Amino acid sequence: MMMAHALSRNTTVKCIEVLSPFDGTLHDALAMALHSNSTLQNLSLVGGTRDAERLSPVLLALRKNKGLETLKVDACASMDESLCT
């Protein structure tokens, strides 16, 4: 949860890599943070989740995030393709 809060106020960090699993609460907090973050350029959630349903809010938030250049996730193959493009 602290990571999501920090990300919402981030003005310097350009790359985040999540290597350990996280719960649904963090998915929601991360999605809200990504709505307002314009600094982050690279986000890797490989290892953060394999639950496509929980990851959907994060991916939807990234549609509005114009700064992100690279996104890596494990679950994309099992999701609605419209969320992954």
HELIX and SHEET records of a PDB file:
HELIX    1   1 MET A    2  SER A    8  1                                   7    
HELIX    2   2 GLY A   24  SER A   36  1                                  13    
HELIX    3   3 ALA A   52  LEU A   62  1                                  11    
HELIX    4   4 ALA A   75  SER A   78  5                                   4    
HELIX    5   5 GLU A   81  CYS A   84  1                                   4    
SHEET    1   A 3 CYS A  15  GLU A  17  0                                        
SHEET    2   A 3 ASN A  42  SER A  44  1                                        
SHEET    3   A 3 THR A  70  LYS A  72  1                                        
END                                                                             
